[in-house]
Amino acid sequence: MTISQGDDARARILGAVRAGIRRDPANEAEARARVAARIEAHRPNTIPARADLDPAGRVSLFIDQLQKVAGTVTRVARLDEVPAAVVDYMAACNLPMAAGRAPDPLLDRIDWAGAAPLLTLRAGPAEAADEVSVTSAFAGIAETGTLALASGPEHPTTLNFLPETHIVVLPASRVERAYEDVWARLRTERGVPPRTFNLITGPSRTGDIEQQIELGAHGPRRLHVVIVDEV
């Protein structure tokens, strides 16, 4: 099919859709204005009552929901306690003391070398040999225990999927009630959405083979979140 043929087919399909919804070409500008106004308003959907909590309640719900899907959590008071929490988790899982990490401003604030001298971290995208990755997250979603991860130079997406163990440093202040709150926060803080926005709920899993749940099918088999109360 040539480009011209493709354009013709597209025009026919869209024309049929317009005819089907009785769209009057004379009112095209008005219709476009209505759509633009609706997008601009981005009215939120219903927030589930179970997630409509104060900040402390959101964090508790997030932890409960994440643990239900086989995620694990450590909670620390301050950012300088993160290296010890990461090392303790890696030692408990018998993992090598090396990881790829996101070149994230939040993680850059941590004195990794001083607080965890035996831990080797390499900032940048994940590499094939990486068994562990350490990143932050744009937000946590209490409603479902989901992590929202925005791609960018400070957060290469490969870190979310390539290593078998993903450790996420999440400030408690970034735990939102529901998905609608995350979209609103994204609009406020970034304006334009990132190229990739991943929503991850627990370790990767599949039940395709004899309906038996297998972890690590399409991504990390371990997902550990370090929640920091004060950042």
Disulfide bonds with the S-S distance in Angstrom:
none
